């Protein structure tokens, strides 16, 4: 998804620093017995790790 979005070269007019839209993501496979709330909490944490790493990152957990 990150690469496909980058190839579209969509101008990010609202950003003072970024020229084009990018996406940062956190991703994780659910484990047996893991509640949806726990999965959401962990993926949300991974998303913020990706954002802290800079623009256009994917963090897996």
CHARMM-style PDB file with segment names, atoms N, HN, CA, C and O in Angstrom:
ATOM      1  N   UNK     1       0.817  -1.188   0.000  1.00  0.00      PROA
ATOM      2  CA  UNK     1       0.000   0.000   0.000  1.00  0.00      PROA
ATOM      3  C   UNK     1       0.864   1.257   0.000  1.00  0.00      PROA
ATOM      4  O   UNK     1       0.570   2.233  -0.691  1.00  0.00      PROA
ATOM      5  N   UNK     2       1.944   1.213   0.795  1.00  0.00      PROA
ATOM      6  HN  UNK     2       2.183   0.421   1.357  1.00  0.00      PROA
ATOM      7  CA  UNK     2       2.817   2.395   0.850  1.00  0.00      PROA
ATOM      8  C   UNK     2       3.383   2.714  -0.525  1.00  0.00      PROA
ATOM      9  O   UNK     2       3.376   3.868  -0.953  1.00  0.00      PROA
ATOM     10  N   UNK     3       3.866   1.705  -1.208  1.00  0.00      PROA
ATOM     11  HN  UNK     3       3.871   0.767  -0.861  1.00  0.00      PROA
ATOM     12  CA  UNK     3       4.465   1.920  -2.531  1.00  0.00      PROA
ATOM     13  C   UNK     3       3.429   2.378  -3.553  1.00  0.00      PROA
ATOM     14  O   UNK     3       3.702   3.264  -4.363  1.00  0.00      PROA
ATOM     15  N   UNK     4       2.250   1.781  -3.517  1.00  0.00      PROA
ATOM     16  HN  UNK     4       2.028   1.062  -2.859  1.00  0.00      PROA
ATOM     17  CA  UNK     4       1.195   2.171  -4.459  1.00  0.00      PROA
ATOM     18  C   UNK     4       0.789   3.622  -4.249  1.00  0.00      PROA
ATOM     19  O   UNK     4       0.612   4.364  -5.215  1.00  0.00      PROA
ATOM     20  N   UNK     5       0.639   4.031  -2.995  1.00  0.00      PROA
ATOM     21  HN  UNK     5       0.782   3.428  -2.211  1.00  0.00      PROA
ATOM     22  CA  UNK     5       0.291   5.416  -2.717  1.00  0.00      PROA
ATOM     23  C   UNK     5       1.386   6.354  -3.207  1.00  0.00      PROA
ATOM     24  O   UNK     5       1.091   7.408  -3.771  1.00  0.00      PROA
ATOM     25  N   UNK     6       2.634   5.986  -3.001  1.00  0.00      PROA
ATOM     26  HN  UNK     6       2.873   5.130  -2.543  1.00  0.00      PROA
ATOM     27  CA  UNK     6       3.750   6.828  -3.444  1.00  0.00      PROA
ATOM     28  C   UNK     6       3.751   7.018  -4.962  1.00  0.00      PROA
ATOM     29  O   UNK     6       4.100   8.091  -5.453  1.00  0.00      PROA
ATOM     30  N   UNK     7       3.365   5.984  -5.699  1.00  0.00      PROA
ATOM     31  HN  UNK     7       3.082   5.113  -5.299  1.00  0.00      PROA
ATOM     32  CA  UNK     7       3.377   6.104  -7.160  1.00  0.00      PROA
ATOM     33  C   UNK     7       2.293   7.045  -7.677  1.00  0.00      PROA
ATOM     34  O   UNK     7       2.372   7.516  -8.812  1.00  0.00      PROA
ATOM     35  N   UNK     8       1.284   7.323  -6.855  1.00  0.00      PROA
ATOM     36  HN  UNK     8       1.220   6.941  -5.933  1.00  0.00      PROA
ATOM     37  CA  UNK     8       0.212   8.227  -7.279  1.00  0.00      PROA
ATOM     38  C   UNK     8       0.636   9.697  -7.245  1.00  0.00      PROA
ATOM     39  O   UNK     8       0.022  10.533  -7.907  1.00  0.00      PROA
ATOM     40  N   UNK     9       1.683  10.016  -6.478  1.00  0.00      PROA
ATOM     41  HN  UNK     9       2.183   9.337  -5.940  1.00  0.00      PROA
ATOM     42  CA  UNK     9       2.200  11.384  -6.370  1.00  0.00      PROA
ATOM     43  C   UNK     9       1.102  12.406  -6.065  1.00  0.00      PROA
ATOM     44  O   UNK     9       1.002  13.440  -6.726  1.00  0.00      PROA
ATOM     45  N   UNK    10       0.291  12.106  -5.067  1.00  0.00      PROA
ATOM     46  HN  UNK    10       0.372  11.267  -4.530  1.00  0.00      PROA
ATOM     47  CA  UNK    10      -0.785  13.012  -4.666  1.00  0.00      PROA
ATOM     48  C   UNK    10      -0.171  14.151  -3.853  1.00  0.00      PROA
ATOM     49  O   UNK    10       0.487  13.908  -2.841  1.00  0.00      PROA
ATOM     50  N   UNK    11      -0.378  15.366  -4.282  1.00  0.00      PROA
ATOM     51  HN  UNK    11      -0.912  15.564  -5.104  1.00  0.00      PROA
ATOM     52  CA  UNK    11       0.179  16.529  -3.601  1.00  0.00      PROA
ATOM     53  C   UNK    11      -0.473  16.685  -2.231  1.00  0.00      PROA
ATOM     54  O   UNK    11      -1.693  16.595  -2.095  1.00  0.00      PROA
ATOM     55  N   UNK    12       0.357  16.920  -1.224  1.00  0.00      PROA
ATOM     56  HN  UNK    12       1.348  16.993  -1.335  1.00  0.00      PROA
ATOM     57  CA  UNK    12      -0.120  17.126   0.147  1.00  0.00      PROA
ATOM     58  C   UNK    12      -0.092  18.631   0.428  1.00  0.00      PROA
ATOM     59  O   UNK    12       0.834  19.141   1.059  1.00  0.00      PROA
ATOM     60  N   UNK    13      -1.112  19.318  -0.046  1.00  0.00      PROA
ATOM     61  HN  UNK    13      -1.864  18.904  -0.559  1.00  0.00      PROA
ATOM     62  CA  UNK    13      -1.164  20.775   0.029  1.00  0.00      PROA
ATOM     63  C   UNK    13      -1.235  21.296   1.453  1.00  0.00      PROA
ATOM     64  O   UNK    13      -0.810  22.423   1.705  1.00  0.00      PROA
ATOM     65  N   UNK    14      -1.754  20.524   2.388  1.00  0.00      PROA
ATOM     66  HN  UNK    14      -2.100  19.608   2.184  1.00  0.00      PROA
ATOM     67  CA  UNK    14      -1.924  20.985   3.767  1.00  0.00      PROA
ATOM     68  C   UNK    14      -0.663  20.854   4.607  1.00  0.00      PROA
ATOM     69  O   UNK    14      -0.614  21.377   5.720  1.00  0.00      PROA
ATOM     70  N   UNK    15       0.346  20.175   4.106  1.00  0.00      PROA
ATOM     71  HN  UNK    15       0.306  19.750   3.202  1.00  0.00      PROA
ATOM     72  CA  UNK    15       1.559  19.948   4.890  1.00  0.00      PROA
ATOM     73  C   UNK    15       2.627  20.977   4.557  1.00  0.00      PROA
ATOM     74  O   UNK    15       2.912  21.220   3.384  1.00  0.00      PROA
ATOM     75  N   UNK    16       3.225  21.592   5.593  1.00  0.00      PROA
ATOM     76  HN  UNK    16       2.993  21.395   6.545  1.00  0.00      PROA
ATOM     77  CA  UNK    16       4.305  22.535   5.339  1.00  0.00      PROA
ATOM     78  C   UNK    16       5.627  21.855   4.987  1.00  0.00      PROA
ATOM     79  O   UNK    16       6.535  22.510   4.475  1.00  0.00      PROA
ATOM     80  N   UNK    17       5.754  20.546   5.253  1.00  0.00      PROA
ATOM     81  HN  UNK    17       5.016  20.013   5.669  1.00  0.00      PROA
ATOM     82  CA  UNK    17       7.023  19.851   5.015  1.00  0.00      PROA
ATOM     83  C   UNK    17       6.961  18.767   3.950  1.00  0.00      PROA
ATOM     84  O   UNK    17       7.940  18.548   3.236  1.00  0.00      PROA
ATOM     85  N   UNK    18       5.826  18.083   3.833  1.00  0.00      PROA
ATOM     86  HN  UNK    18       5.031  18.261   4.413  1.00  0.00      PROA
ATOM     87  CA  UNK    18       5.719  16.966   2.895  1.00  0.00      PROA
ATOM     88  C   UNK    18       5.177  17.445   1.553  1.00  0.00      PROA
ATOM     89  O   UNK    18       4.231  18.231   1.498  1.00  0.00      PROA
ATOM     90  N   UNK    19       5.775  16.971   0.495  1.00  0.00      PROA
ATOM     91  HN  UNK    19       6.543  16.332   0.539  1.00  0.00      PROA
ATOM     92  CA  UNK    19       5.300  17.340  -0.845  1.00  0.00      PROA
ATOM     93  C   UNK    19       4.170  16.433  -1.313  1.00  0.00      PROA
ATOM     94  O   UNK    19       3.252  16.883  -1.998  1.00  0.00      PROA
ATOM     95  N   UNK    20       4.237  15.150  -0.942  1.00  0.00      PROA
ATOM     96  HN  UNK    20       4.982  14.784  -0.386  1.00  0.00      PROA
ATOM     97  CA  UNK    20       3.244  14.176  -1.404  1.00  0.00      PROA
ATOM     98  C   UNK    20       2.739  13.344  -0.225  1.00  0.00      PROA
ATOM     99  O   UNK    20       3.416  13.204   0.794  1.00  0.00      PROA
ATOM    100  N   UNK    21       1.539  12.800  -0.388  1.00  0.00      PROA
ATOM    101  HN  UNK    21       0.989  12.914  -1.216  1.00  0.00      PROA
ATOM    102  CA  UNK    21       0.960  11.936   0.637  1.00  0.00      PROA
ATOM    103  C   UNK    21       1.780  10.669   0.796  1.00  0.00      PROA
ATOM    104  O   UNK    21       2.249  10.082  -0.179  1.00  0.00      PROA
ATOM    105  N   UNK    22       1.942  10.262   2.044  1.00  0.00      PROA
ATOM    106  HN  UNK    22       1.561  10.739   2.836  1.00  0.00      PROA
ATOM    107  CA  UNK    22       2.554   8.975   2.381  1.00  0.00      PROA
ATOM    108  C   UNK    22       1.691   8.345   3.466  1.00  0.00      PROA
ATOM    109  O   UNK    22       0.748   8.960   3.963  1.00  0.00      PROA
ATOM    110  N   UNK    23       2.026   7.117   3.824  1.00  0.00      PROA
ATOM    111  HN  UNK    23       2.793   6.617   3.420  1.00  0.00      PROA
ATOM    112  CA  UNK    23       1.261   6.427   4.865  1.00  0.00      PROA
ATOM    113  C   UNK    23       2.233   5.681   5.773  1.00  0.00      PROA
ATOM    114  O   UNK    23       3.200   5.076   5.310  1.00  0.00      PROA
ATOM    115  N   UNK    24       1.958   5.737   7.064  1.00  0.00      PROA
ATOM    116  HN  UNK    24       1.172   6.228   7.440  1.00  0.00      PROA
ATOM    117  CA  UNK    24       2.679   4.932   8.040  1.00  0.00      PROA
ATOM    118  C   UNK    24       1.676   3.972   8.653  1.00  0.00      PROA
ATOM    119  O   UNK    24       0.517   4.325   8.871  1.00  0.00      PROA
ATOM    120  N   UNK    25       2.137   2.730   8.937  1.00  0.00      PROA
ATOM    121  HN  UNK    25       3.079   2.443   8.761  1.00  0.00      PROA
ATOM    122  CA  UNK    25       1.225   1.697   9.406  1.00  0.00      PROA
ATOM    123  C   UNK    25       1.870   0.818  10.463  1.00  0.00      PROA
ATOM    124  O   UNK    25       3.091   0.669  10.512  1.00  0.00      PROA
ATOM    125  N   UNK    26       1.032   0.244  11.302  1.00  0.00      PROA
ATOM    126  HN  UNK    26       0.040   0.366  11.262  1.00  0.00      PROA
ATOM    127  CA  UNK    26       1.431  -0.825  12.201  1.00  0.00      PROA
ATOM    128  C   UNK    26       0.623  -2.050  11.812  1.00  0.00      PROA
ATOM    129  O   UNK    26      -0.565  -1.938  11.512  1.00  0.00      PROA
ATOM    130  N   UNK    27       1.253  -3.218  11.814  1.00  0.00      PROA
ATOM    131  HN  UNK    27       2.218  -3.309  12.058  1.00  0.00      PROA
ATOM    132  CA  UNK    27       0.557  -4.445  11.413  1.00  0.00      PROA
ATOM    133  C   UNK    27       0.971  -5.596  12.311  1.00  0.00      PROA
ATOM    134  O   UNK    27       2.109  -5.681  12.773  1.00  0.00      PROA
ATOM    135  N   UNK    28       0.017  -6.473  12.540  1.00  0.00      PROA
ATOM    136  HN  UNK    28      -0.907  -6.405  12.165  1.00  0.00      PROA
ATOM    137  CA  UNK    28       0.259  -7.626  13.411  1.00  0.00      PROA
ATOM    138  C   UNK    28      -0.737  -8.722  13.061  1.00  0.00      PROA
ATOM    139  O   UNK    28      -1.885  -8.438  12.718  1.00  0.00      PROA
ATOM    140  N   UNK    29      -0.301  -9.968  13.148  1.00  0.00      PROA
ATOM    141  HN  UNK    29       0.631 -10.199  13.427  1.00  0.00      PROA
ATOM    142  CA  UNK    29      -1.209 -11.107  13.016  1.00  0.00      PROA
ATOM    143  C   UNK    29      -1.774 -11.413  14.390  1.00  0.00      PROA
ATOM    144  O   UNK    29      -1.031 -11.478  15.369  1.00  0.00      PROA
ATOM    145  N   UNK    30      -3.070 -11.600  14.469  1.00  0.00      PROA
ATOM    146  HN  UNK    30      -3.674 -11.547  13.674  1.00  0.00      PROA
ATOM    147  CA  UNK    30      -3.704 -11.945  15.739  1.00  0.00      PROA
ATOM    148  C   UNK    30      -3.255 -13.338  16.163  1.00  0.00      PROA
ATOM    149  O   UNK    30      -3.073 -14.229  15.332  1.00  0.00      PROA
ATOM    150  N   UNK    31      -3.083 -13.506  17.458  1.00  0.00      PROA
ATOM    151  HN  UNK    31      -3.231 -12.782  18.132  1.00  0.00      PROA
ATOM    152  CA  UNK    31      -2.717 -14.813  17.994  1.00  0.00      PROA
ATOM    153  C   UNK    31      -3.956 -15.471  18.595  1.00  0.00      PROA
ATOM    154  O   UNK    31      -4.927 -14.796  18.935  1.00  0.00      PROA
ATOM    155  N   UNK    32      -3.910 -16.789  18.721  1.00  0.00      PROA
ATOM    156  HN  UNK    32      -3.121 -17.337  18.445  1.00  0.00      PROA
ATOM    157  CA  UNK    32      -5.029 -17.515  19.341  1.00  0.00      PROA
ATOM    158  C   UNK    32      -5.254 -16.996  20.757  1.00  0.00      PROA
ATOM    159  O   UNK    32      -4.311 -16.859  21.535  1.00  0.00      PROA
ATOM    160  N   UNK    33      -6.487 -16.716  21.074  1.00  0.00      PROA
ATOM    161  HN  UNK    33      -7.253 -16.827  20.441  1.00  0.00      PROA
ATOM    162  CA  UNK    33      -6.826 -16.257  22.402  1.00  0.00      PROA
ATOM    163  C   UNK    33      -6.661 -14.767  22.620  1.00  0.00      PROA
ATOM    164  O   UNK    33      -7.025 -14.259  23.681  1.00  0.00      PROA
ATOM    165  N   UNK    34      -6.121 -14.055  21.646  1.00  0.00      PROA
ATOM    166  HN  UNK    34      -5.825 -14.468  20.784  1.00  0.00      PROA
ATOM    167  CA  UNK    34      -5.941 -12.606  21.788  1.00  0.00      PROA
ATOM    168  C   UNK    34      -7.271 -11.909  21.528  1.00  0.00      PROA
ATOM    169  O   UNK    34      -7.898 -12.131  20.492  1.00  0.00      PROA
ATOM    170  N   UNK    35      -7.699 -11.080  22.450  1.00  0.00      PROA
ATOM    171  HN  UNK    35      -7.190 -10.900  23.292  1.00  0.00      PROA
ATOM    172  CA  UNK    35      -8.965 -10.377  22.274  1.00  0.00      PROA
ATOM    173  C   UNK    35      -8.821  -9.294  21.213  1.00  0.00      PROA
ATOM    174  O   UNK    35      -7.715  -8.849  20.906  1.00  0.00      PROA
ATOM    175  N   UNK    36      -9.941  -8.883  20.664  1.00  0.00      PROA
ATOM    176  HN  UNK    36     -10.839  -9.244  20.913  1.00  0.00      PROA
ATOM    177  CA  UNK    36      -9.901  -7.808  19.669  1.00  0.00      PROA
ATOM    178  C   UNK    36      -9.386  -6.517  20.291  1.00  0.00      PROA
ATOM    179  O   UNK    36      -8.718  -5.729  19.621  1.00  0.00      PROA
ATOM    180  N   UNK    37      -9.690  -6.293  21.571  1.00  0.00      PROA
ATOM    181  HN  UNK    37     -10.232  -6.933  22.116  1.00  0.00      PROA
ATOM    182  CA  UNK    37      -9.199  -5.100  22.256  1.00  0.00      PROA
ATOM    183  C   UNK    37      -7.677  -5.120  22.388  1.00  0.00      PROA
ATOM    184  O   UNK    37      -7.018  -4.100  22.188  1.00  0.00      PROA
ATOM    185  N   UNK    38      -7.124  -6.290  22.726  1.00  0.00      PROA
ATOM    186  HN  UNK    38      -7.660  -7.119  22.888  1.00  0.00      PROA
ATOM    187  CA  UNK    38      -5.664  -6.427  22.858  1.00  0.00      PROA
ATOM    188  C   UNK    38      -4.991  -6.259  21.497  1.00  0.00      PROA
ATOM    189  O   UNK    38      -3.965  -5.587  21.387  1.00  0.00      PROA
ATOM    190  N   UNK    39      -5.559  -6.861  20.479  1.00  0.00      PROA
ATOM    191  HN  UNK    39      -6.392  -7.407  20.568  1.00  0.00      PROA
ATOM    192  CA  UNK    39      -5.015  -6.705  19.127  1.00  0.00      PROA
ATOM    193  C   UNK    39      -5.020  -5.234  18.723  1.00  0.00      PROA
ATOM    194  O   UNK    39      -4.023  -4.732  18.204  1.00  0.00      PROA
ATOM    195  N   UNK    40      -6.116  -4.552  18.952  1.00  0.00      PROA
ATOM    196  HN  UNK    40      -6.926  -4.960  19.374  1.00  0.00      PROA
ATOM    197  CA  UNK    40      -6.205  -3.130  18.623  1.00  0.00      PROA
ATOM    198  C   UNK    40      -5.147  -2.327  19.378  1.00  0.00      PROA
ATOM    199  O   UNK    40      -4.487  -1.469  18.792  1.00  0.00      PROA
ATOM    200  N   UNK    41      -4.982  -2.599  20.672  1.00  0.00      PROA
ATOM    201  HN  UNK    41      -5.518  -3.295  21.148  1.00  0.00      PROA
ATOM    202  CA  UNK    41      -3.999  -1.865  21.489  1.00  0.00      PROA
ATOM    203  C   UNK    41      -2.586  -2.065  20.952  1.00  0.00      PROA
ATOM    204  O   UNK    41      -1.806  -1.117  20.865  1.00  0.00      PROA
ATOM    205  N   UNK    42      -2.264  -3.305  20.594  1.00  0.00      PROA
ATOM    206  HN  UNK    42      -2.898  -4.075  20.665  1.00  0.00      PROA
ATOM    207  CA  UNK    42      -0.918  -3.593  20.095  1.00  0.00      PROA
ATOM    208  C   UNK    42      -0.672  -2.960  18.722  1.00  0.00      PROA
ATOM    209  O   UNK    42       0.405  -2.417  18.474  1.00  0.00      PROA
ATOM    210  N   UNK    43      -1.659  -3.030  17.836  1.00  0.00      PROA
ATOM    211  HN  UNK    43      -2.534  -3.471  18.038  1.00  0.00      PROA
ATOM    212  CA  UNK    43      -1.508  -2.434  16.499  1.00  0.00      PROA
ATOM    213  C   UNK    43      -1.420  -0.914  16.610  1.00  0.00      PROA
ATOM    214  O   UNK    43      -0.657  -0.280  15.881  1.00  0.00      PROA
ATOM    215  N   UNK    44      -2.196  -0.332  17.519  1.00  0.00      PROA
ATOM    216  HN  UNK    44      -2.815  -0.847  18.111  1.00  0.00      PROA
ATOM    217  CA  UNK    44      -2.135   1.115  17.732  1.00  0.00      PROA
ATOM    218  C   UNK    44      -0.741   1.518  18.196  1.00  0.00      PROA
ATOM    219  O   UNK    44      -0.209   2.529  17.739  1.00  0.00      PROA
ATOM    220  N   UNK    45      -0.145   0.750  19.091  1.00  0.00      PROA
ATOM    221  HN  UNK    45      -0.577  -0.072  19.463  1.00  0.00      PROA
ATOM    222  CA  UNK    45       1.218   1.010  19.551  1.00  0.00      PROA
ATOM    223  C   UNK    45       2.212   0.906  18.394  1.00  0.00      PROA
ATOM    224  O   UNK    45       3.121   1.728  18.279  1.00  0.00      PROA
ATOM    225  N   UNK    46       2.040  -0.100  17.541  1.00  0.00      PROA
ATOM    226  HN  UNK    46       1.301  -0.768  17.634  1.00  0.00      PROA
ATOM    227  CA  UNK    46       2.914  -0.257  16.377  1.00  0.00      PROA
ATOM    228  C   UNK    46       2.779   0.914  15.417  1.00  0.00      PROA
ATOM    229  O   UNK    46       3.767   1.355  14.830  1.00  0.00      PROA
ATOM    230  N   UNK    47       1.565   1.420  15.253  1.00  0.00      PROA
ATOM    231  HN  UNK    47       0.762   1.062  15.730  1.00  0.00      PROA
ATOM    232  CA  UNK    47       1.347   2.578  14.397  1.00  0.00      PROA
ATOM    233  C   UNK    47       2.140   3.776  14.913  1.00  0.00      PROA
ATOM    234  O   UNK    47       2.796   4.465  14.132  1.00  0.00      PROA
ATOM    235  N   UNK    48       2.086   4.028  16.215  1.00  0.00      PROA
ATOM    236  HN  UNK    48       1.553   3.469  16.850  1.00  0.00      PROA
ATOM    237  CA  UNK    48       2.810   5.175  16.764  1.00  0.00      PROA
ATOM    238  C   UNK    48       4.320   4.977  16.673  1.00  0.00      PROA
ATOM    239  O   UNK    48       5.056   5.953  16.524  1.00  0.00      PROA
ATOM    240  N   UNK    49       4.799   3.732  16.761  1.00  0.00      PROA
ATOM    241  HN  UNK    49       4.202   2.939  16.882  1.00  0.00      PROA
ATOM    242  CA  UNK    49       6.221   3.472  16.541  1.00  0.00      PROA
ATOM    243  C   UNK    49       6.600   3.813  15.099  1.00  0.00      PROA
ATOM    244  O   UNK    49       7.659   4.391  14.853  1.00  0.00      PROA
ATOM    245  N   UNK    50       5.740   3.456  14.156  1.00  0.00      PROA
ATOM    246  HN  UNK    50       4.880   2.987  14.357  1.00  0.00      PROA
ATOM    247  CA  UNK    50       5.994   3.760  12.749  1.00  0.00      PROA
ATOM    248  C   UNK    50       6.028   5.269  12.528  1.00  0.00      PROA
ATOM    249  O   UNK    50       6.889   5.772  11.807  1.00  0.00      PROA
ATOM    250  N   UNK    51       5.103   5.986  13.141  1.00  0.00      PROA
ATOM    251  HN  UNK    51       4.404   5.577  13.728  1.00  0.00      PROA
ATOM    252  CA  UNK    51       5.063   7.440  12.998  1.00  0.00      PROA
ATOM    253  C   UNK    51       6.313   8.084  13.586  1.00  0.00      PROA
ATOM    254  O   UNK    51       6.834   9.048  13.024  1.00  0.00      PROA
ATOM    255  N   UNK    52       6.800   7.564  14.706  1.00  0.00      PROA
ATOM    256  HN  UNK    52       6.377   6.781  15.163  1.00  0.00      PROA
ATOM    257  CA  UNK    52       8.006   8.105  15.327  1.00  0.00      PROA
ATOM    258  C   UNK    52       9.237   7.840  14.481  1.00  0.00      PROA
ATOM    259  O   UNK    52      10.208   8.593  14.553  1.00  0.00      PROA
ATOM    260  N   UNK    53       9.213   6.788  13.685  1.00  0.00      PROA
ATOM    261  HN  UNK    53       8.424   6.176  13.627  1.00  0.00      PROA
ATOM    262  CA  UNK    53      10.343   6.449  12.824  1.00  0.00      PROA
ATOM    263  C   UNK    53      10.451   7.400  11.630  1.00  0.00      PROA
ATOM    264  O   UNK    53      11.488   7.446  10.968  1.00  0.00      PROA
ATOM    265  N   UNK    54       9.409   8.142  11.357  1.00  0.00      PROA
ATOM    266  HN  UNK    54       8.566   8.104  11.895  1.00  0.00      PROA
ATOM    267  CA  UNK    54       9.416   9.075  10.235  1.00  0.00      PROA
ATOM    268  C   UNK    54       8.302   8.761   9.262  1.00  0.00      PROA
ATOM    269  O   UNK    54       7.497   7.855   9.483  1.00  0.00      PROA
ATOM    270  N   UNK    55       8.267   9.510   8.201  1.00  0.00      PROA
ATOM    271  HN  UNK    55       8.921  10.246   8.022  1.00  0.00      PROA
ATOM    272  CA  UNK    55       7.210   9.352   7.210  1.00  0.00      PROA
ATOM    273  C   UNK    55       7.358   8.040   6.442  1.00  0.00      PROA
ATOM    274  O   UNK    55       8.464   7.562   6.190  1.00  0.00      PROA
ATOM    275  N   UNK    56       6.201   7.474   6.077  1.00  0.00      PROA
ATOM    276  HN  UNK    56       5.302   7.863   6.281  1.00  0.00      PROA
ATOM    277  CA  UNK    56       6.168   6.333   5.172  1.00  0.00      PROA
ATOM    278  C   UNK    56       6.841   5.086   5.723  1.00  0.00      PROA
ATOM    279  O   UNK    56       7.676   4.477   5.054  1.00  0.00      PROA
ATOM    280  N   UNK    57       6.478   4.707   6.946  1.00  0.00      PROA
ATOM    281  HN  UNK    57       5.800   5.202   7.490  1.00  0.00      PROA
ATOM    282  CA  UNK    57       7.076   3.530   7.588  1.00  0.00      PROA
ATOM    283  C   UNK    57       6.010   2.477   7.889  1.00  0.00      PROA
ATOM    284  O   UNK    57       4.826   2.781   8.030  1.00  0.00      PROA
ATOM    285  N   UNK    58       6.469   1.241   7.981  1.00  0.00      PROA
ATOM    286  HN  UNK    58       7.432   0.994   7.866  1.00  0.00      PROA
ATOM    287  CA  UNK    58       5.659   0.101   8.404  1.00  0.00      PROA
ATOM    288  C   UNK    58       6.359  -0.562   9.573  1.00  0.00      PROA
ATOM    289  O   UNK    58       7.536  -0.912   9.475  1.00  0.00      PROA
ATOM    290  N   UNK    59       5.654  -0.739  10.673  1.00  0.00      PROA
ATOM    291  HN  UNK    59       4.698  -0.455  10.752  1.00  0.00      PROA
ATOM    292  CA  UNK    59       6.206  -1.458  11.823  1.00  0.00      PROA
ATOM    293  C   UNK    59       5.380  -2.722  12.034  1.00  0.00      PROA
ATOM    294  O   UNK    59       4.156  -2.665  12.155  1.00  0.00      PROA
ATOM    295  N   UNK    60       6.060  -3.854  12.075  1.00  0.00      PROA
ATOM    296  HN  UNK    60       7.054  -3.900  11.976  1.00  0.00      PROA
ATOM    297  CA  UNK    60       5.392  -5.145  12.262  1.00  0.00      PROA
ATOM    298  C   UNK    60       5.581  -5.611  13.698  1.00  0.00      PROA
ATOM    299  O   UNK    60       6.614  -5.355  14.316  1.00  0.00      PROA
ATOM    300  N   UNK    61       4.579  -6.294  14.216  1.00  0.00      PROA
ATOM    301  HN  UNK    61       3.740  -6.502  13.714  1.00  0.00      PROA
ATOM    302  CA  UNK    61       4.709  -6.784  15.586  1.00  0.00      PROA
ATOM    303  C   UNK    61       4.106  -8.136  15.757  1.00  0.00      PROA
ATOM    304  OT1 UNK    61       4.133  -8.690  16.856  1.00  0.00      PROA
TER     305      UNK     61
END
